[in-house]
C-alpha cells in the first residue's frame, strides 16, 4: 500500500486510540481533588499526553493530504508470511506449555522444531543443541544467576 | 577524592568483574560479527543476566558487549560486504574493496586500531567531563530537569528517524505506556484495568528485549527462511600470515585521521538521538574532504576505513555523558544501559556522582578495561571471528528467542512478562516496518516517570503556574533550545541526511 495511505490510517487509528484513552481516564484513574502540596492530580499528565497524541495524529493525517506525502513513491507492507504465522503458533504453544512441561522439556521441543523449520538439517547437531542449549541456559539462570525457572509437572527428568 | 578512587578500584578489581567484562567484550565481538544481530539486541538480551551481579560487574558486562559489538560490526562489512551492525554501514565503502584487493587482514587490523583509539579517546573524554557536568547539574531542580528531559525527548524524536512527526508520536506513545501502573507521587493505580500484574506497570526489560531482539528476528523473517541460510556468497578468504598484518607505520599513517574522526564521533555521541551510523558517515565525508587522495575513497582507502570506524567508535564513550550525568539516554543502547543501572538500584544523574562517586570511578575503570580487552581479543580472535560471520541463523535465532523468553520471565518471575515481550516485539516490528523510530518510544518510556515527576513537582513549586519553566534561566535556556531545535529540524530534515549519505 502507498506510504501516505498507510500513514493516514495510522493517524486515524491513533486519533481513535487517543479519544478512547481520554474517555477511559475517569474510570481508570481515581478522582482525587487537587491538593496544593501534592500538585496536579494523577490524571493530569496522562491527559496532557493523550492530548499531545491526538494533536500529533491530526497533524499526521493532515500531512498525508499534502503534495509532499503524496509525491513519495514509497510503499509499506507488513509482509506477514507463512514463517511468521508458524512462529506465532509455536510461541503460543510454548507459552501455554511453559508451566506444564517446565522450562527444560518445553525448550527442547521448541528449539528442535524451530531450528529444523528454519532450515538446519544436520541431525546429530540438531539433537545435541536442542538438549544442550536449554540445559546450559537452565544451569546458568538457576545455579549462577539464582532465577527460578518452572520445572513443570513431569519431574522425572 | 583519592579515597573514592581507591574504593572504586576495589570494586573494580574483583574476579567476577573482570570475568564479566571479558565475557561482555567477547560476546559483543561475536554478536557484532554476525549480520543482523546488533549491539543493542545483545545488550537487551543480557540485561536480565545482570540481576545477580554486582553493579560494576553487571554494567561492565553491558558496556563490554556495547564496545565489542560496535567494533565487530565492521568485520562482516570488510569480509562479506554486509555491515554486522548499522553503525558499520560506512565501513563497507572502503573495507570490502580493500579485502577484494587481498588486503583483508591489514584492513581488519587498521579497523581494530581505529576502533580502539577512538573508543579510548571517547572514554577519556567521558571521564574528563562527567564530574564537572555532574557538579553543575547538582544545582538543577525539578523545572530544570523537566526542561532538559523535554529537550532531549524532542531532539531524540526529531533526529532518530526520517520524520519529526513520527519520532514525536513514537515518544508520546512511550510516555503513555509509562503512565500505566502506580502514579509516581500519590500511588494511585492508573490504566491497570483491574489487573494486579499491571499495577507494577509495564516492565522495561521484556519491553526492551521485545522491541530490539524479538522484532529484529521478525524483520529478518520478512524475507522468509531462505534469508536465514549461511551467507557464504562473496565472502573473502582470509590468509592469516604475519606479513599480511598491518604494521605500526601503517597505523601512524592513518592516526591523524583517526583522531579527527574520533572527535566527530565524540561530538555526535554527546548529543541525544543521532547515533554511531551518522557519526561514521560524517567522519568519513570530512576525512575525504581533507584527504590528499580523495579519489581513493570508495575504492579501498585505509584512511577512509579508519575514518568510518573511528567515527562510530568515537560515539561509544561520549554517549554515556548525558546518561550518567543527567540520567538522559542519548540513543537506544544507552536506553538499555539505563535499564541496567536501574536494575542495580543506581539512578543516573548528578546525585550518582555525589553519593556513589566510588561506584562511578569503578565504572570508568571497567570502561577502560573493556576498550583494552576489545583490542586484545579483536587482534587474536580474527581467525574465529572470520568463521562466525557466516554462522547459520537457523541455529542462532531459536536460541536467541529462548534467551529472550527466559530473560523476560526471569525479570519478574511472571508469565505476564512473556506477554509484554511478545507485545513489545510485535509493536517494534510494526513500528520498524512503518518507519517509526524505536529510540523515542523506549527512551520516553524509561524517563517518562522522571518527566512527569519533575513536571508535577515544578507545578507544586509555582502553585500551578507553568510560567516557572520560563522564569528560571537554565530552564528558559532549554525551553528556547527545544523550540529552536524543532525549527532547525523541520527546516533541515531530510536534505542534510541525504547529502551526508550521498
Interface residues (C-beta under 8 A of the other chain):
Chain A: X6 X7 X10 X14 X21 X24 X28 X29 X30 X32 X36 X37 X38 X39 X40 X42 X43 X44 X45 X46 X49 X50 X52 X53 X56 X57 X59 X60 X63 X76 X77 X78 X79 X81 X82 X83 X84 X87 X91 X94 X95 X98 X99 X103 X107 X110 X111 X114 X115 X117 X118 X119 X120 X129 X133 X134 X137 X140 X141 X144 X145 X146 X147 X148 X149
Chain B: X48 X49 X51 X52 X165 X166 X168 X169 X172 X173 X175 X176 X179 X183 X185 X186 X188 X189 X190 X191 X192 X193 X218 X221 X222 X224 X225 X226 X228 X229 X392 X393 X394 X395 X397 X398 X399 X401 X402 X403 X405 X406 X409 X410 X413 X415 X418 X419 X422 X429 X430 X433 X434 X435 X452 X455 X456 X457 X459 X460 X463 X464
